[in-house]
Amino acid sequence: MQTLVFTPDRLAVVKGGPAARRAYFDRAVGRLYPGRAQLAADYGAAIAQRNAALRRAALGLSARETIAPWTEQVAAIGAALVEARRQVLEALGPGFAERLGELGLAGGRLDYRGGAATVAQLEARLDRDLDRGTTGIGPHLDDVLLAARDRDLRGFGSQGEQRLAVLALLLAEAELLAAAGPPPLLLLDDVLSELDPGRRRTLAARIGAMGQTVITATSAAALPVEPDQLVEVVPGEAVSR
């Protein structure tokens, strides 16, 4: 069963650095397109091998020619990875905009920032890469823009707006997974704490049409609808009703 999780630290997908967003969307690639799930790991391995070859060549321990096979691997796998990332953004984009709009933030969009490096581009900067001992271009440095009304939510979104963006992403992916197979299990931890009553009701209506969802809250009063099952945790005891 596919499982999608919201926790407060998932806000790093919006407000964190590019690495957090790359990791999130690479996982989404694996969930939505299982046949491409290994691309990010394969690309990471190719980059690590090329960087090791760069450092050995810079130290005079091997010839520059030993870098070429890894350059070709980085270019080929990188191109496939960028294509997969763009495809997942294209699939998620409409649902992200719609769910974000339902939650009160119009104009949501996802844009890929970057691209694959060709063999020619990698060879053209080989001297710089040798000096630094690392590959300076490629999808391992790319980013994804999450925006609303032409505002980059990382730099110009409030924490509440960033929370809405993460929720919209999760809901958009859940709908795609449900359309292709069994609906995913949603685990939403402390998702209601910064939502006003209207947004809580909107979220409840949306997840009510999906599969099973588990929500944690500090008080049953925070739940906008009557749940199918409520488990209240008190010191030393969990009571189900």
Secondary structure, DSSP 8 states (H G I E B T S, - for coil): --EEEE-GGGGHHHHS-HHHHHHHHHHHHHHH-GGGTTHHHHHHHHHHHHHHHHHHHHTTSS-GGGGHHHHHHHHHHHHHHHHHHHHHHHHHHHHHHHHHHHTT--SEEEEEE-----HHHHHHTHHHHHHHTS--SSGGG-EEEEEETTEEHHHH--HHHHHHHHHHHHHHHHHHHHHHSS--EEEEES-STT--HHHHHHHHHHHHTSS-EEEE-S-GGG-SS--S--EEEETTEEEE-
